[in-house]
Amino acid sequence: MSASIGSGHVAAGRALETALGTIGAETSHVDLLDYTTAPFRRLYRQAYFDLVRSAPDLVDWFGKRLDRRPTEDETRLLRLRARFARLLSHHLPRQIARVCPTLLIHTHFLGPEILSAQRRPLAIAQVQVITDFFAHALWLRSSIRRYYVGAEEMAVHLAASGVSAERIRVTGIPIDARFASLPSRAEARTLLDLEPDRDVLLMMAGGMEARTVAALLEQVAGLRWPLHVVIVCGRSPDLVAQLKPIVAEARGLVRMRLLGFTDQVPTYMAAADLMAGKPGGLTSSEALAAGLPMAIVQPYPLQEEANATYLLESGAGMRIEPLTVFTHKLSRFFADPARRERMSAAAAALGRPHAARDVVADLGELGVL
């Protein structure tokens, strides 16, 4: 079960679905929001992004208050959350009862929240795959048999919050299986028709505001460095339309390629020297698997801030703040071969391209498959 708020939870679910398919497991990938009330679904999908853009300090404050005393124990707050969750969905528990699965894998905390609110305890094994480098208290539920996390410090935090060590596994965050067999940089550039003698900046524009991407591209257009900039906008035709004039006017040493949705992101990451964008859990994990350093742009509060910290502390990222220093930092990065190699090695050292496979292998040892 995943939830289509952002793309990361769903992408992790798809990666797990593929890995389960390799061992012959019968799977069904469910977007739990499809089983909630329509008003909540509309509000939940849009309200978070509206809030983090317009009132990030409020989101940060509220999120940290909910995370003050992380525990699986029954508390007054957990009981209040259970009463609220009971109002969200009667359809999801009924669907689960109809299918009667042997295992539920959650890539979003809302699924266990809804199911824990049922008056009859659910007699089905449940595990959680946390999709950021941050384990917020909202993920904690005593009904969870196993927590799969992206980094060692997350395991330490969960243990300090009362979760027994045998219920925690550090596997990495599940990503597309293609990241386990990427082509070399030269091969990837040939496949994508990118010049071998130019550096490549991959800009993952999804999740960023159009004005932010435009401001970055306008800076890069004047960079005096042989560079190919690939901008991936995802499923946002409006963003593509707004960026087209900037890309069309690009001249000089910098060339630009504007893309909407593409299923070639693994190959583009293999071809790139540096990636710029927001540090979502899945995007960050994909970059690490590709040994690709990251220029971090305007992370959202809480989980993206935690992801940014993880990348920065490990030496695999640099932060673009304020946005006006973007080309300055790009110039320093591209002109320093030793730094480029150091950051790429730091990213590769953290990469876990086999995370989905490792989760499935551990589920077999747990005896729930």
C-alpha positions in Angstrom: 0.0 0.0 0.0 1.3 3.4 -1.0 -0.2 6.9 -1.2 -0.2 9.2 -4.2 1.0 12.3 -2.4 4.1 13.1 -4.3 5.7 10.3 -6.3 8.1 8.7 -3.9 5.7 6.4 -1.9 4.2 5.1 -5.1 7.6 4.6 -6.8 8.9 2.6 -3.8 5.7 0.5 -4.0 6.3 -0.2 -7.6 9.9 -1.2 -6.9 8.8 -3.7 -4.3 6.0 -5.0 -6.6 8.7 -5.8 -9.2 11.0 -7.4 -6.6 8.1 -9.6 -5.3 7.3 -10.6 -8.8 10.7 -12.1 -9.3 10.0 -14.7 -6.6 6.6 -15.4 -7.9 4.6 -13.7 -5.2 1.1 -12.6 -6.2 0.9 -8.8 -5.5 -1.6 -6.0 -5.6 -0.4 -2.4 -5.4 -3.0 -0.2 -3.8 -3.2 3.6 -3.6 -4.8 3.9 -0.2 -6.1 7.4 -1.0 -8.4 5.8 -3.5 -10.2 4.3 -0.5 -10.6 7.5 1.5 -13.4 10.1 1.3 -13.3 12.3 -1.8 -13.0 15.6 0.2 -10.1 14.3 2.3 -8.4 12.9 -0.8 -8.6 16.3 -2.5 -7.5 18.2 0.6 -4.6 15.8 1.5 -3.1 15.7 -2.0 -3.0 19.5 -2.4 -2.9 21.0 1.1 0.5 19.7 2.1 2.2 21.2 -1.0 0.3 24.4 -0.6 1.4 24.7 3.0 5.0 23.9 2.6 5.3 26.5 -0.1 3.3 29.2 1.6 3.9 28.5 5.3 6.9 26.3 5.7 7.6 27.5 9.3 4.1 26.4 10.3 4.6 22.9 8.8 8.0 22.6 10.5 6.6 23.7 13.9 3.6 21.4 13.7 5.6 18.4 12.4 8.1 18.7 15.1 5.5 19.0 17.8 4.0 15.7 16.6 7.5 14.2 16.7 8.4 15.4 20.2 7.9 12.0 22.0 8.2 9.2 19.4 6.8 6.0 20.7 4.7 2.9 19.8 3.0 3.0 23.1 -0.7 3.9 23.3 -0.9 7.6 24.2 -3.7 10.1 24.2 -2.4 11.6 20.9 -2.5 8.1 19.3 -6.0 7.6 20.5 -7.1 10.9 19.0 -5.4 10.1 15.8 -7.2 6.7 15.7 -10.6 8.4 16.1 -9.8 10.7 13.2 -8.5 7.9 11.0 -11.7 5.9 11.6 -13.5 8.7 9.8 -11.2 8.6 6.8 -11.9 5.2 5.3 -14.4 2.4 5.8 -13.6 1.1 2.3 -9.9 0.2 2.8 -10.5 -2.3 5.7 -13.3 -3.8 3.7 -11.2 -4.2 0.6 -8.4 -5.9 2.7 -11.0 -8.2 4.2 -12.2 -9.1 0.7 -8.7 -9.8 -0.7 -7.5 -11.4 2.6 -3.7 -11.0 1.9 -1.0 -12.7 3.9 1.1 -9.6 4.1 0.7 -5.8 3.9 3.7 -3.7 3.0 3.2 0.0 3.7 5.2 2.8 2.0 3.2 5.5 3.7 2.3 5.9 7.4 -1.4 6.6 6.7 -2.2 3.0 5.9 -1.3 1.6 9.4 -3.0 4.7 10.9 -6.3 3.8 9.3 -6.1 0.1 10.0 -5.1 0.6 13.6 -8.3 2.5 14.1 -10.5 -0.5 13.5 -12.3 -1.9 16.5 -11.1 -5.4 15.7 -7.3 -5.9 15.5 -6.1 -6.8 12.0 -4.8 -10.4 12.0 -2.5 -9.8 9.0 1.3 -9.3 9.1 2.2 -5.7 8.4 5.6 -4.1 7.6 6.7 -0.6 6.9 9.2 0.7 4.3 10.1 4.3 5.4 10.7 6.3 2.2 12.9 9.1 3.6 16.1 9.3 5.6 13.9 10.3 8.6 11.7 8.3 10.8 8.9 10.6 12.1 6.8 9.5 15.0 3.8 9.1 12.6 5.4 5.9 11.3 5.5 4.2 14.7 2.9 1.5 15.3 3.1 -1.5 17.6 1.3 -3.5 14.9 4.3 -3.4 12.6 6.3 -6.5 12.4 9.3 -5.0 10.7 10.6 -1.5 9.8 12.8 -1.1 6.7 14.9 2.0 6.8 17.4 3.8 4.6 20.3 4.6 7.0 21.9 3.4 10.2 21.0 6.5 12.2 17.3 5.8 11.5 17.7 2.4 13.1 19.4 4.0 16.1 16.6 6.5 16.4 13.9 3.9 16.2 15.7 1.8 18.8 15.9 4.8 21.1 12.1 5.3 20.6 11.4 1.9 22.0 11.4 -0.3 18.9 13.3 -3.6 19.5 16.4 -4.0 17.3 15.1 -7.3 15.8 12.2 -5.4 14.2 14.5 -3.0 12.3 16.4 -3.6 9.1 18.7 -1.1 7.3 18.0 -2.0 3.6 18.0 1.4 1.9 14.9 2.8 0.2 13.5 0.6 -2.6 14.1 2.1 -6.1 13.8 1.0 -9.7 15.8 -2.3 -10.4 17.5 -0.6 -13.3 19.7 1.3 -10.9 21.4 -2.0 -10.1 22.8 -2.3 -13.6 23.4 1.2 -15.0 25.5 1.8 -18.1 28.8 3.6 -17.8 28.7 7.4 -18.1 30.1 7.2 -21.6 27.6 4.5 -22.7 24.7 6.5 -21.2 25.7 9.6 -23.1 25.9 7.7 -26.3 22.4 6.1 -25.7 21.0 9.6 -25.0 22.8 11.4 -27.7 24.7 13.7 -25.3 28.1 15.1 -26.3 30.9 13.1 -24.6 33.1 16.2 -24.2 30.5 18.3 -22.3 29.7 18.0 -18.6 26.1 17.1 -17.9 23.8 18.8 -15.3 20.6 16.9 -14.7 17.9 19.2 -13.2 14.9 17.3 -11.7 12.4 20.1 -11.8 9.4 18.1 -10.6 8.2 19.5 -7.2 9.9 22.9 -7.8 8.0 26.0 -8.5 8.3 27.3 -12.1 9.8 30.6 -11.0 12.5 28.8 -9.1 13.5 26.6 -12.0 13.3 29.6 -14.4 15.6 31.6 -12.1 18.2 28.7 -12.0 18.1 28.2 -15.8 18.5 31.9 -16.5 21.7 31.8 -14.4 23.0 28.7 -16.0 22.4 30.1 -19.5 25.3 32.6 -18.9 27.7 30.1 -17.5 31.1 30.1 -19.3 31.5 26.3 -19.2 30.8 23.6 -21.9 27.7 22.2 -20.3 24.6 20.2 -21.3 21.6 20.9 -19.0 18.8 18.3 -19.1 15.6 19.5 -17.4 13.1 16.8 -16.4 9.7 18.2 -15.6 7.8 15.0 -15.0 4.1 15.0 -15.4 3.7 18.8 -15.5 3.0 20.1 -19.0 2.4 23.6 -17.5 6.0 23.6 -16.3 7.3 22.5 -19.7 5.4 25.3 -21.3 6.7 28.0 -19.0 10.3 26.9 -19.4 10.3 26.5 -23.2 11.2 30.2 -23.9 14.2 30.1 -21.7 15.5 26.8 -23.2 14.9 28.1 -26.8 17.0 31.2 -26.1 20.0 29.3 -24.7 23.2 30.2 -26.6 26.9 29.9 -26.1 28.6 27.2 -24.2 25.5 25.9 -22.5 23.0 23.7 -24.3 19.6 22.7 -22.8 17.2 19.8 -23.3 13.7 20.1 -21.9 11.8 16.9 -21.1 8.4 16.2 -19.7 7.8 12.7 -18.3 10.5 10.2 -19.3 11.1 6.6 -18.2 14.9 7.1 -18.9 15.7 8.8 -15.6 18.1 6.0 -14.6 20.1 6.4 -17.8 20.1 10.2 -17.5 21.4 9.9 -13.9 24.2 7.5 -15.2 25.1 10.1 -17.8 25.2 13.1 -15.5 28.0 14.7 -13.5 25.7 16.5 -11.1 22.0 16.6 -10.3 20.1 19.6 -9.1 16.7 19.5 -7.4 14.7 18.8 -4.3 16.0 16.0 -2.0 13.0 13.7 -2.0 13.7 10.3 -0.5 13.4 8.3 -3.7 15.2 10.9 -5.8 18.1 11.1 -3.3 18.3 7.3 -3.2 18.4 7.0 -7.0 21.2 9.6 -7.2 23.2 7.8 -4.5 22.8 4.5 -6.4 24.1 6.2 -9.5 27.0 7.8 -7.6 25.6 11.2 -8.6 26.3 14.2 -6.3 23.4 16.5 -5.7 22.9 20.3 -5.6 20.1 20.6 -3.1 17.4 23.3 -3.9 14.9 24.5 -1.4 14.1 21.3 0.6 10.6 21.1 2.2 10.5 21.1 6.0 11.0 17.9 8.0 11.7 14.9 5.8 13.4 16.8 2.9 15.4 18.8 5.4 16.5 15.5 7.0 17.3 14.0 3.6 19.4 17.2 2.8 21.3 16.8 6.1 22.0 13.2 5.3 23.5 14.1 1.9 25.5 17.0 3.2 27.0 15.2 6.2 28.1 12.3 3.9 29.8 14.6 1.4 27.4 13.7 -1.4 25.6 17.0 -1.7 25.9 20.8 -1.6 23.2 23.2 -0.8 22.1 26.0 -3.1 21.1 28.8 -0.7 20.4 31.5 -1.7 19.5 30.6 -5.3 21.7 33.4 -6.5 24.8 31.4 -5.8 23.8 28.6 -8.1 26.3 29.3 -11.0 29.0 30.2 -8.5 28.8 26.8 -6.9 28.4 25.0 -10.3 31.6 26.7 -11.5 33.6 25.7 -8.4 32.3 22.1 -8.7 33.0 21.6 -12.4 36.4 23.2 -12.2 37.6 21.0 -9.3 38.2 17.4 -10.5 39.2 16.1 -7.1 36.1 17.4 -5.5 33.9 15.9 -8.2 35.5 12.5 -7.7 35.3 12.8 -3.9 31.5 13.7 -4.0 30.8 11.0 -6.5 32.6 8.4 -4.4 30.7 9.6 -1.3 27.4 9.2 -3.1 28.3 5.7 -4.5 29.3 4.5 -1.0 25.8 5.3 0.3 24.0 3.8 -2.7 21.7 0.8 -2.1 20.5 -0.2 -5.6 19.3 -3.6 -4.3 17.1 -2.2 -1.5 13.9 -3.7 -2.9 15.5 -7.1 -3.4 16.9 -7.0 0.2 13.5 -6.1 1.7 11.9 -9.1 -0.1 14.7 -11.4 1.0 14.2 -10.4 4.6 10.5 -10.9 4.3 11.2 -14.4 3.3 13.4 -14.9 6.4 10.6 -13.3 8.5 8.3 -16.1 7.3 5.5 -13.9 5.9 6.0 -14.8 2.2 
